[in-house]
Amino acid sequence: MVLPLVDEFKLKCYLCNTPFSTIEELREHQKNQHAEFITDHENQKREPAPGDVTVF
């Protein structure tokens, strides 16, 4: 997908590629339109997989 240079600086929703001019608009859009996706991923427990090595 090729966008004109005018839209390059705009924020985009990573789920539907809708452009927004401010981060607040993007947050509201994701909260209203993609609430089920956001809540599913907020509740995920993230931890290292078995066998992962941490280098200090």
C-alpha distance matrix in Angstrom:
0.0 3.8 6.5 10.1 12.6 14.5 12.4 12.3 15.7 15.3 15.8 13.5 14.9 14.1 14.9 13.1 10.6 12.9 13.6 17.3 19.6 22.2 22.6 25.3 23.0 20.6 23.7 25.1 21.9 21.9 25.7 25.7 22.7 22.4 26.0 26.7 24.0 25.2 28.9 28.5 27.1 29.6 32.4 31.5 34.2 32.9 35.4 35.7 35.8 39.2 39.8 37.5 39.2 39.1 39.9 41.8
3.8 0.0 3.8 6.7 9.2 11.6 10.3 10.2 13.9 14.1 15.5 14.0 16.3 16.0 17.4 15.4 12.3 13.9 13.6 17.1 18.7 21.6 22.6 25.4 23.2 21.1 24.5 26.0 23.1 23.5 27.2 27.3 24.6 24.6 28.2 29.3 26.6 27.4 31.1 31.1 29.5 31.7 34.7 33.9 36.5 35.1 37.5 37.8 38.1 41.5 42.0 39.4 40.9 40.5 41.0 42.7
6.5 3.8 0.0 3.8 6.4 8.0 6.6 7.3 10.9 11.0 12.9 12.0 14.8 15.2 16.9 14.7 11.2 12.0 10.9 14.1 15.3 18.4 19.8 22.5 20.3 18.7 22.3 23.6 21.0 21.8 25.4 25.5 23.2 23.5 27.0 28.5 26.1 26.5 30.3 30.7 29.1 30.9 34.2 33.7 36.4 35.0 37.7 38.2 38.9 42.4 43.0 40.3 41.7 41.0 41.4 42.9
10.1 6.7 3.8 0.0 3.8 5.3 5.9 7.1 10.5 11.3 14.1 14.0 17.2 18.2 20.1 17.8 14.2 14.2 12.3 14.9 15.3 18.7 20.6 23.3 21.2 20.2 23.9 25.1 22.8 24.0 27.5 27.6 25.5 26.2 29.6 31.4 29.1 29.2 33.0 33.7 32.0 33.6 37.0 36.7 39.3 37.9 40.4 41.0 41.9 45.5 46.0 43.1 44.2 43.3 43.5 44.8
12.6 9.2 6.4 3.8 0.0 3.8 5.5 5.3 8.2 10.2 13.3 14.2 17.8 18.8 21.2 19.4 15.7 15.6 13.0 14.9 14.5 17.6 19.6 22.6 21.0 20.1 23.6 25.2 23.4 24.5 27.9 28.4 26.8 27.2 30.4 32.4 29.9 29.6 33.4 34.2 32.2 33.5 37.0 36.7 39.0 37.4 39.8 40.3 41.5 45.1 45.4 42.3 43.2 42.0 42.0 42.9
14.5 11.6 8.0 5.3 3.8 0.0 3.8 5.8 7.3 8.5 12.1 13.4 17.0 18.8 21.1 19.0 15.3 14.4 11.3 12.6 11.8 15.1 17.6 20.3 18.6 18.2 21.9 23.1 21.4 23.1 26.3 26.5 25.2 26.1 29.1 31.5 29.4 28.9 32.6 33.8 32.0 33.0 36.6 36.7 39.1 37.8 40.4 41.3 42.6 46.3 46.8 43.7 44.7 43.3 43.4 44.2
12.4 10.3 6.6 5.9 5.5 3.8 0.0 3.8 5.6 5.5 8.7 9.7 13.2 15.0 17.2 15.3 11.6 10.8 7.8 9.5 9.5 12.8 14.9 17.6 15.7 14.9 18.6 19.9 18.0 19.4 22.8 23.1 21.6 22.4 25.4 27.7 25.6 25.1 28.8 30.0 28.3 29.3 32.9 33.0 35.5 34.3 37.1 38.0 39.3 43.0 43.8 40.7 41.9 40.6 41.0 41.9
12.3 10.2 7.3 7.1 5.3 5.8 3.8 0.0 3.8 5.7 8.3 9.6 13.3 14.3 17.2 16.0 12.1 12.3 9.4 11.0 10.9 13.4 14.8 18.1 16.8 15.4 18.8 20.8 19.2 19.9 23.3 24.2 22.8 23.0 25.9 28.0 25.4 24.8 28.5 29.5 27.3 28.4 32.0 31.7 34.0 32.4 34.9 35.6 37.0 40.6 41.1 38.0 38.9 37.6 37.8 38.6
15.7 13.9 10.9 10.5 8.2 7.3 5.6 3.8 0.0 3.8 6.7 9.3 13.0 14.6 17.7 16.9 13.3 12.9 9.4 9.6 8.6 10.5 12.0 15.4 14.7 13.7 16.8 19.0 18.0 18.9 22.0 23.2 22.3 22.5 25.0 27.5 25.1 23.9 27.5 28.8 26.6 27.1 30.9 30.9 33.0 31.5 34.0 34.9 36.6 40.3 40.9 37.6 38.4 36.8 36.9 37.4
15.3 14.1 11.0 11.3 10.2 8.5 5.5 5.7 3.8 0.0 3.8 6.4 10.0 12.3 15.0 14.0 10.6 9.5 5.9 5.8 5.5 7.9 9.5 12.5 11.3 10.3 13.7 15.5 14.3 15.5 18.6 19.5 18.7 19.2 21.7 24.3 22.2 21.1 24.7 26.2 24.3 24.9 28.6 28.9 31.3 30.2 33.1 34.3 36.0 39.7 40.6 37.5 38.6 37.1 37.6 38.2
15.8 15.5 12.9 14.1 13.3 12.1 8.7 8.3 6.7 3.8 0.0 3.8 6.9 9.2 12.1 11.8 8.9 8.3 5.5 5.1 6.3 7.0 7.1 10.4 9.4 7.4 10.6 12.8 11.7 12.2 15.4 16.7 16.0 16.0 18.4 20.9 18.7 17.4 21.0 22.5 20.6 21.1 24.8 25.2 27.6 26.6 29.6 31.0 32.7 36.5 37.5 34.5 35.7 34.2 35.0 35.7
13.5 14.0 12.0 14.0 14.2 13.4 9.7 9.6 9.3 6.4 3.8 0.0 3.8 6.0 8.6 8.0 5.2 5.4 4.4 6.0 8.8 9.8 9.4 12.0 10.3 7.4 10.6 12.6 10.4 10.5 14.1 15.2 13.6 13.4 16.3 18.5 16.1 15.5 19.2 20.4 18.7 19.8 23.3 23.5 26.3 25.5 28.6 30.0 31.3 35.1 36.3 33.5 35.1 34.0 35.1 36.1
14.9 16.3 14.8 17.2 17.8 17.0 13.2 13.3 13.0 10.0 6.9 3.8 0.0 3.8 5.4 5.7 4.8 5.4 6.7 7.9 11.2 11.4 10.1 11.9 10.1 6.7 9.0 10.8 8.2 7.4 11.2 12.3 10.4 9.8 12.8 14.7 12.4 12.0 15.8 16.8 15.5 16.8 20.2 20.5 23.6 23.1 26.4 28.1 29.3 33.0 34.6 32.0 33.9 33.0 34.5 35.7
14.1 16.0 15.2 18.2 18.8 18.8 15.0 14.3 14.6 12.3 9.2 6.0 3.8 0.0 3.8 5.9 5.6 8.1 9.7 11.4 14.5 14.6 12.9 14.9 13.7 10.0 11.6 13.7 11.3 9.4 13.0 14.4 12.3 10.5 13.5 14.5 11.5 11.6 15.4 15.6 13.8 15.8 19.0 18.7 21.6 20.8 24.0 25.4 26.2 30.0 31.4 28.9 31.0 30.3 31.9 33.4
14.9 17.4 16.9 20.1 21.2 21.1 17.2 17.2 17.7 15.0 12.1 8.6 5.4 3.8 0.0 3.8 6.1 8.3 11.1 13.0 16.5 16.7 15.1 16.4 14.6 11.2 12.4 13.7 10.7 8.7 12.1 12.8 9.9 8.1 11.4 12.0 9.2 10.5 14.0 14.0 13.1 15.5 18.3 18.2 21.5 21.3 24.6 26.2 26.7 30.4 32.2 30.1 32.4 32.1 34.0 35.6
13.1 15.4 14.7 17.8 19.4 19.0 15.3 16.0 16.9 14.0 11.8 8.0 5.7 5.9 3.8 0.0 3.9 5.6 9.1 11.6 15.3 16.3 15.4 16.6 14.1 11.3 13.3 14.0 10.4 9.8 13.3 13.0 9.8 9.4 13.1 14.1 12.1 13.4 16.9 17.2 16.6 18.9 21.7 21.9 25.2 25.1 28.4 30.0 30.5 34.1 35.9 33.7 36.0 35.7 37.4 39.0
10.6 12.3 11.2 14.2 15.7 15.3 11.6 12.1 13.3 10.6 8.9 5.2 4.8 5.6 6.1 3.9 0.0 3.8 6.3 9.4 12.8 14.3 14.0 15.9 13.5 10.7 13.5 14.6 11.4 11.3 15.1 15.2 12.5 12.3 15.9 17.3 15.0 15.6 19.3 19.8 18.7 20.7 23.8 23.8 26.9 26.4 29.5 30.8 31.5 35.2 36.6 34.2 36.2 35.6 37.0 38.5
12.9 13.9 12.0 14.2 15.6 14.4 10.8 12.3 12.9 9.5 8.3 5.4 5.4 8.1 8.3 5.6 3.8 0.0 3.8 6.7 10.3 12.1 12.5 13.8 10.8 8.9 12.1 12.6 9.3 10.4 13.9 13.6 11.3 12.2 15.6 17.7 16.0 16.3 19.9 21.0 20.2 21.7 24.9 25.5 28.7 28.4 31.7 33.3 34.3 38.0 39.6 37.1 39.0 38.2 39.5 40.8
13.6 13.6 10.9 12.3 13.0 11.3 7.8 9.4 9.4 5.9 5.5 4.4 6.7 9.7 11.1 9.1 6.3 3.8 0.0 3.8 6.9 9.3 10.4 12.3 9.6 8.2 12.0 12.8 10.5 12.0 15.3 15.4 13.9 14.9 17.9 20.3 18.6 18.2 21.8 23.2 22.0 23.1 26.6 27.1 30.1 29.5 32.7 34.3 35.5 39.3 40.6 37.9 39.5 38.4 39.4 40.4
17.3 17.1 14.1 14.9 14.9 12.6 9.5 11.0 9.6 5.8 5.1 6.0 7.9 11.4 13.0 11.6 9.4 6.7 3.8 0.0 3.8 5.7 7.4 8.9 6.3 6.0 9.8 10.5 9.1 11.2 14.0 14.3 13.8 15.0 17.4 20.4 19.0 18.0 21.3 23.3 22.1 22.5 26.1 27.1 29.9 29.5 32.7 34.5 36.1 40.0 41.4 38.5 39.9 38.5 39.5 40.2
19.6 18.7 15.3 15.3 14.5 11.8 9.5 10.9 8.6 5.5 6.3 8.8 11.2 14.5 16.5 15.3 12.8 10.3 6.9 3.8 0.0 3.8 7.1 8.7 7.2 8.1 11.4 12.2 11.9 14.0 16.4 17.0 17.0 18.3 20.3 23.5 22.2 20.7 23.9 26.1 24.7 24.6 28.4 29.4 32.0 31.4 34.5 36.3 38.2 42.0 43.2 40.1 41.3 39.6 40.3 40.7
22.2 21.6 18.4 18.7 17.6 15.1 12.8 13.4 10.5 7.9 7.0 9.8 11.4 14.6 16.7 16.3 14.3 12.1 9.3 5.7 3.8 0.0 3.8 5.4 5.4 6.6 8.9 10.2 11.0 12.7 14.5 15.7 16.5 17.5 18.9 22.2 21.0 18.9 21.9 24.4 22.8 22.3 26.0 27.3 29.7 29.2 32.3 34.3 36.4 40.2 41.5 38.4 39.5 37.6 38.4 38.5
22.6 22.6 19.8 20.6 19.6 17.6 14.9 14.8 12.0 9.5 7.1 9.4 10.1 12.9 15.1 15.4 14.0 12.5 10.4 7.4 7.1 3.8 0.0 3.8 5.4 5.0 6.2 8.6 9.8 10.5 12.1 14.2 15.1 15.4 16.4 19.7 18.3 15.8 18.7 21.2 19.5 18.7 22.5 23.7 26.0 25.5 28.6 30.7 32.9 36.7 38.1 35.0 36.1 34.2 35.2 35.3
25.3 25.4 22.5 23.3 22.6 20.3 17.6 18.1 15.4 12.5 10.4 12.0 11.9 14.9 16.4 16.6 15.9 13.8 12.3 8.9 8.7 5.4 3.8 0.0 3.8 5.4 5.1 6.2 8.6 9.9 10.5 12.2 14.0 14.8 15.2 18.8 18.2 15.6 18.0 21.0 19.8 18.6 22.2 24.0 26.4 26.5 29.7 32.2 34.4 38.1 39.9 37.0 38.2 36.3 37.5 37.5
23.0 23.2 20.3 21.2 21.0 18.6 15.7 16.8 14.7 11.3 9.4 10.3 10.1 13.7 14.6 14.1 13.5 10.8 9.6 6.3 7.2 5.4 5.4 3.8 0.0 3.8 5.5 5.2 6.1 8.6 9.8 10.5 11.7 13.2 14.4 18.0 17.4 15.5 18.2 21.0 20.2 19.7 23.2 24.9 27.7 27.9 31.3 33.7 35.6 39.4 41.2 38.4 39.9 38.2 39.5 39.9
20.6 21.1 18.7 20.2 20.1 18.2 14.9 15.4 13.7 10.3 7.4 7.4 6.7 10.0 11.2 11.3 10.7 8.9 8.2 6.0 8.1 6.6 5.0 5.4 3.8 0.0 3.8 5.5 5.1 6.2 8.5 9.9 10.3 10.9 12.4 15.7 14.5 12.7 15.8 18.2 17.1 17.0 20.6 22.0 24.8 24.8 28.2 30.4 32.2 36.0 37.7 35.0 36.6 35.1 36.5 37.1
23.7 24.5 22.3 23.9 23.6 21.9 18.6 18.8 16.8 13.7 10.6 10.6 9.0 11.6 12.4 13.3 13.5 12.1 12.0 9.8 11.4 8.9 6.2 5.1 5.5 3.8 0.0 3.8 5.4 5.2 6.0 8.6 10.0 10.0 10.4 13.9 13.1 10.6 13.1 16.0 15.0 14.2 17.8 19.5 22.3 22.6 26.1 28.6 30.6 34.3 36.3 33.6 35.2 33.7 35.3 35.7
25.1 26.0 23.6 25.1 25.2 23.1 19.9 20.8 19.0 15.5 12.8 12.6 10.8 13.7 13.7 14.0 14.6 12.6 12.8 10.5 12.2 10.2 8.6 6.2 5.2 5.5 3.8 0.0 3.8 5.5 5.0 6.0 8.3 9.7 9.8 13.6 13.8 11.8 13.8 17.0 16.8 16.0 19.2 21.4 24.4 25.2 28.8 31.5 33.3 37.0 39.2 36.7 38.5 37.0 38.8 39.2
21.9 23.1 21.0 22.8 23.4 21.4 18.0 19.2 18.0 14.3 11.7 10.4 8.2 11.3 10.7 10.4 11.4 9.3 10.5 9.1 11.9 11.0 9.8 8.6 6.1 5.1 5.4 3.8 0.0 3.8 5.5 5.2 5.6 7.4 9.0 12.4 12.3 11.2 13.8 16.4 16.3 16.5 19.6 21.4 24.7 25.4 29.0 31.5 33.0 36.7 38.8 36.4 38.5 37.3 39.1 39.9
21.9 23.5 21.8 24.0 24.5 23.1 19.4 19.9 18.9 15.5 12.2 10.5 7.4 9.4 8.7 9.8 11.3 10.4 12.0 11.2 14.0 12.7 10.5 9.9 8.6 6.2 5.2 5.5 3.8 0.0 3.8 5.5 5.4 4.9 6.4 9.5 8.8 7.5 10.5 12.8 12.6 12.9 16.1 17.7 21.0 21.7 25.3 27.9 29.3 32.9 35.2 32.9 35.0 34.0 35.9 36.8
25.7 27.2 25.4 27.5 27.9 26.3 22.8 23.3 22.0 18.6 15.4 14.1 11.2 13.0 12.1 13.3 15.1 13.9 15.3 14.0 16.4 14.5 12.1 10.5 9.8 8.5 6.0 5.0 5.5 3.8 0.0 3.8 6.0 6.0 5.0 8.7 9.3 7.4 9.1 12.2 12.6 12.1 14.9 17.3 20.5 21.8 25.5 28.4 29.9 33.5 36.0 33.8 35.9 34.8 37.0 37.7
25.7 27.3 25.5 27.6 28.4 26.5 23.1 24.2 23.2 19.5 16.7 15.2 12.3 14.4 12.8 13.0 15.2 13.6 15.4 14.3 17.0 15.7 14.2 12.2 10.5 9.9 8.6 6.0 5.2 5.5 3.8 0.0 3.8 6.0 5.7 9.2 10.7 10.0 11.4 14.2 15.3 15.2 17.7 20.1 23.5 24.9 28.7 31.6 32.8 36.4 38.9 36.9 39.2 38.3 40.5 41.3
22.7 24.6 23.2 25.5 26.8 25.2 21.6 22.8 22.3 18.7 16.0 13.6 10.4 12.3 9.9 9.8 12.5 11.3 13.9 13.8 17.0 16.5 15.1 14.0 11.7 10.3 10.0 8.3 5.6 5.4 6.0 3.8 0.0 3.8 5.9 8.5 9.2 9.8 11.8 13.8 14.8 15.7 18.1 20.0 23.6 24.8 28.6 31.2 32.1 35.6 38.1 36.2 38.6 38.0 40.2 41.3
22.4 24.6 23.5 26.2 27.2 26.1 22.4 23.0 22.5 19.2 16.0 13.4 9.8 10.5 8.1 9.4 12.3 12.2 14.9 15.0 18.3 17.5 15.4 14.8 13.2 10.9 10.0 9.7 7.4 4.9 6.0 6.0 3.8 0.0 3.8 5.6 5.5 6.4 8.8 10.3 11.2 12.5 14.9 16.4 20.0 21.2 24.9 27.5 28.3 31.8 34.3 32.5 35.0 34.5 36.8 38.1
26.0 28.2 27.0 29.6 30.4 29.1 25.4 25.9 25.0 21.7 18.4 16.3 12.8 13.5 11.4 13.1 15.9 15.6 17.9 17.4 20.3 18.9 16.4 15.2 14.4 12.4 10.4 9.8 9.0 6.4 5.0 5.7 5.9 3.8 0.0 3.8 5.5 5.2 6.1 8.5 10.1 10.5 12.5 14.8 18.3 20.0 23.8 26.7 27.7 31.1 33.9 32.1 34.7 34.0 36.6 37.7
26.7 29.3 28.5 31.4 32.4 31.5 27.7 28.0 27.5 24.3 20.9 18.5 14.7 14.5 12.0 14.1 17.3 17.7 20.3 20.4 23.5 22.2 19.7 18.8 18.0 15.7 13.9 13.6 12.4 9.5 8.7 9.2 8.5 5.6 3.8 0.0 3.8 5.6 5.4 6.1 8.7 10.1 11.1 13.0 16.7 18.7 22.4 25.3 25.8 29.1 32.0 30.6 33.4 33.2 36.0 37.3
24.0 26.6 26.1 29.1 29.9 29.4 25.6 25.4 25.1 22.2 18.7 16.1 12.4 11.5 9.2 12.1 15.0 16.0 18.6 19.0 22.2 21.0 18.3 18.2 17.4 14.5 13.1 13.8 12.3 8.8 9.3 10.7 9.2 5.5 5.5 3.8 0.0 3.8 5.6 5.3 6.4 8.7 10.5 11.4 15.2 16.5 20.2 22.7 23.2 26.7 29.3 27.7 30.5 30.3 33.0 34.5
25.2 27.4 26.5 29.2 29.6 28.9 25.1 24.8 23.9 21.1 17.4 15.5 12.0 11.6 10.5 13.4 15.6 16.3 18.2 18.0 20.7 18.9 15.8 15.6 15.5 12.7 10.6 11.8 11.2 7.5 7.4 10.0 9.8 6.4 5.2 5.6 3.8 0.0 3.8 5.5 5.3 6.1 8.9 10.4 13.9 15.1 18.9 21.7 22.9 26.4 29.0 27.1 29.5 28.9 31.4 32.6
28.9 31.1 30.3 33.0 33.4 32.6 28.8 28.5 27.5 24.7 21.0 19.2 15.8 15.4 14.0 16.9 19.3 19.9 21.8 21.3 23.9 21.9 18.7 18.0 18.2 15.8 13.1 13.8 13.8 10.5 9.1 11.4 11.8 8.8 6.1 5.4 5.6 3.8 0.0 3.8 5.5 5.1 6.4 9.0 12.5 14.6 18.3 21.5 22.6 25.9 28.8 27.2 29.8 29.2 32.0 33.1
28.5 31.1 30.7 33.7 34.2 33.8 30.0 29.5 28.8 26.2 22.5 20.4 16.8 15.6 14.0 17.2 19.8 21.0 23.2 23.3 26.1 24.4 21.2 21.0 21.0 18.2 16.0 17.0 16.4 12.8 12.2 14.2 13.8 10.3 8.5 6.1 5.3 5.5 3.8 0.0 3.8 5.6 5.7 6.9 10.7 12.8 16.4 19.4 20.0 23.1 26.2 24.9 27.8 27.6 30.6 32.1
27.1 29.5 29.1 32.0 32.2 32.0 28.3 27.3 26.6 24.3 20.6 18.7 15.5 13.8 13.1 16.6 18.7 20.2 22.0 22.1 24.7 22.8 19.5 19.8 20.2 17.1 15.0 16.8 16.3 12.6 12.6 15.3 14.8 11.2 10.1 8.7 6.4 5.3 5.5 3.8 0.0 3.8 5.4 5.4 9.0 10.2 13.9 16.7 17.7 21.1 23.8 22.1 24.8 24.5 27.3 28.7
29.6 31.7 30.9 33.6 33.5 33.0 29.3 28.4 27.1 24.9 21.1 19.8 16.8 15.8 15.5 18.9 20.7 21.7 23.1 22.5 24.6 22.3 18.7 18.6 19.7 17.0 14.2 16.0 16.5 12.9 12.1 15.2 15.7 12.5 10.5 10.1 8.7 6.1 5.1 5.6 3.8 0.0 3.8 5.6 8.4 10.1 13.8 17.0 18.7 22.0 24.7 22.9 25.2 24.4 27.1 28.1
32.4 34.7 34.2 37.0 37.0 36.6 32.9 32.0 30.9 28.6 24.8 23.3 20.2 19.0 18.3 21.7 23.8 24.9 26.6 26.1 28.4 26.0 22.5 22.2 23.2 20.6 17.8 19.2 19.6 16.1 14.9 17.7 18.1 14.9 12.5 11.1 10.5 8.9 6.4 5.7 5.4 3.8 0.0 3.8 6.4 9.3 12.7 16.2 17.5 20.5 23.6 22.2 24.8 24.3 27.4 28.5
31.5 33.9 33.7 36.7 36.7 36.7 33.0 31.7 30.9 28.9 25.2 23.5 20.5 18.7 18.2 21.9 23.8 25.5 27.1 27.1 29.4 27.3 23.7 24.0 24.9 22.0 19.5 21.4 21.4 17.7 17.3 20.1 20.0 16.4 14.8 13.0 11.4 10.4 9.0 6.9 5.4 5.6 3.8 0.0 3.8 6.2 9.6 12.9 13.9 17.0 20.0 18.7 21.5 21.3 24.5 25.9
34.2 36.5 36.4 39.3 39.0 39.1 35.5 34.0 33.0 31.3 27.6 26.3 23.6 21.6 21.5 25.2 26.9 28.7 30.1 29.9 32.0 29.7 26.0 26.4 27.7 24.8 22.3 24.4 24.7 21.0 20.5 23.5 23.6 20.0 18.3 16.7 15.2 13.9 12.5 10.7 9.0 8.4 6.4 3.8 0.0 3.8 6.5 10.1 11.5 14.3 17.4 16.2 18.8 18.6 21.9 23.2
32.9 35.1 35.0 37.9 37.4 37.8 34.3 32.4 31.5 30.2 26.6 25.5 23.1 20.8 21.3 25.1 26.4 28.4 29.5 29.5 31.4 29.2 25.5 26.5 27.9 24.8 22.6 25.2 25.4 21.7 21.8 24.9 24.8 21.2 20.0 18.7 16.5 15.1 14.6 12.8 10.2 10.1 9.3 6.2 3.8 0.0 3.8 7.0 9.0 12.3 14.9 13.1 15.5 15.2 18.4 19.9
35.4 37.5 37.7 40.4 39.8 40.4 37.1 34.9 34.0 33.1 29.6 28.6 26.4 24.0 24.6 28.4 29.5 31.7 32.7 32.7 34.5 32.3 28.6 29.7 31.3 28.2 26.1 28.8 29.0 25.3 25.5 28.7 28.6 24.9 23.8 22.4 20.2 18.9 18.3 16.4 13.9 13.8 12.7 9.6 6.5 3.8 0.0 3.8 6.5 9.2 11.7 10.0 12.3 12.1 15.6 17.2
35.7 37.8 38.2 41.0 40.3 41.3 38.0 35.6 34.9 34.3 31.0 30.0 28.1 25.4 26.2 30.0 30.8 33.3 34.3 34.5 36.3 34.3 30.7 32.2 33.7 30.4 28.6 31.5 31.5 27.9 28.4 31.6 31.2 27.5 26.7 25.3 22.7 21.7 21.5 19.4 16.7 17.0 16.2 12.9 10.1 7.0 3.8 0.0 3.8 6.5 8.2 6.2 8.7 9.2 12.9 15.0
35.8 38.1 38.9 41.9 41.5 42.6 39.3 37.0 36.6 36.0 32.7 31.3 29.3 26.2 26.7 30.5 31.5 34.3 35.5 36.1 38.2 36.4 32.9 34.4 35.6 32.2 30.6 33.3 33.0 29.3 29.9 32.8 32.1 28.3 27.7 25.8 23.2 22.9 22.6 20.0 17.7 18.7 17.5 13.9 11.5 9.0 6.5 3.8 0.0 3.8 6.2 5.7 9.3 11.1 14.7 17.4
39.2 41.5 42.4 45.5 45.1 46.3 43.0 40.6 40.3 39.7 36.5 35.1 33.0 30.0 30.4 34.1 35.2 38.0 39.3 40.0 42.0 40.2 36.7 38.1 39.4 36.0 34.3 37.0 36.7 32.9 33.5 36.4 35.6 31.8 31.1 29.1 26.7 26.4 25.9 23.1 21.1 22.0 20.5 17.0 14.3 12.3 9.2 6.5 3.8 0.0 3.8 5.7 8.9 11.5 15.0 17.8
39.8 42.0 43.0 46.0 45.4 46.8 43.8 41.1 40.9 40.6 37.5 36.3 34.6 31.4 32.2 35.9 36.6 39.6 40.6 41.4 43.2 41.5 38.1 39.9 41.2 37.7 36.3 39.2 38.8 35.2 36.0 38.9 38.1 34.3 33.9 32.0 29.3 29.0 28.8 26.2 23.8 24.7 23.6 20.0 17.4 14.9 11.7 8.2 6.2 3.8 0.0 3.8 6.3 9.7 12.8 15.9
37.5 39.4 40.3 43.1 42.3 43.7 40.7 38.0 37.6 37.5 34.5 33.5 32.0 28.9 30.1 33.7 34.2 37.1 37.9 38.5 40.1 38.4 35.0 37.0 38.4 35.0 33.6 36.7 36.4 32.9 33.8 36.9 36.2 32.5 32.1 30.6 27.7 27.1 27.2 24.9 22.1 22.9 22.2 18.7 16.2 13.1 10.0 6.2 5.7 5.7 3.8 0.0 3.8 6.6 9.8 13.0
39.2 40.9 41.7 44.2 43.2 44.7 41.9 38.9 38.4 38.6 35.7 35.1 33.9 31.0 32.4 36.0 36.2 39.0 39.5 39.9 41.3 39.5 36.1 38.2 39.9 36.6 35.2 38.5 38.5 35.0 35.9 39.2 38.6 35.0 34.7 33.4 30.5 29.5 29.8 27.8 24.8 25.2 24.8 21.5 18.8 15.5 12.3 8.7 9.3 8.9 6.3 3.8 0.0 3.8 6.4 9.7
39.1 40.5 41.0 43.3 42.0 43.3 40.6 37.6 36.8 37.1 34.2 34.0 33.0 30.3 32.1 35.7 35.6 38.2 38.4 38.5 39.6 37.6 34.2 36.3 38.2 35.1 33.7 37.0 37.3 34.0 34.8 38.3 38.0 34.5 34.0 33.2 30.3 28.9 29.2 27.6 24.5 24.4 24.3 21.3 18.6 15.2 12.1 9.2 11.1 11.5 9.7 6.6 3.8 0.0 3.8 6.4
39.9 41.0 41.4 43.5 42.0 43.4 41.0 37.8 36.9 37.6 35.0 35.1 34.5 31.9 34.0 37.4 37.0 39.5 39.4 39.5 40.3 38.4 35.2 37.5 39.5 36.5 35.3 38.8 39.1 35.9 37.0 40.5 40.2 36.8 36.6 36.0 33.0 31.4 32.0 30.6 27.3 27.1 27.4 24.5 21.9 18.4 15.6 12.9 14.7 15.0 12.8 9.8 6.4 3.8 0.0 3.8
41.8 42.7 42.9 44.8 42.9 44.2 41.9 38.6 37.4 38.2 35.7 36.1 35.7 33.4 35.6 39.0 38.5 40.8 40.4 40.2 40.7 38.5 35.3 37.5 39.9 37.1 35.7 39.2 39.9 36.8 37.7 41.3 41.3 38.1 37.7 37.3 34.5 32.6 33.1 32.1 28.7 28.1 28.5 25.9 23.2 19.9 17.2 15.0 17.4 17.8 15.9 13.0 9.7 6.4 3.8 0.0
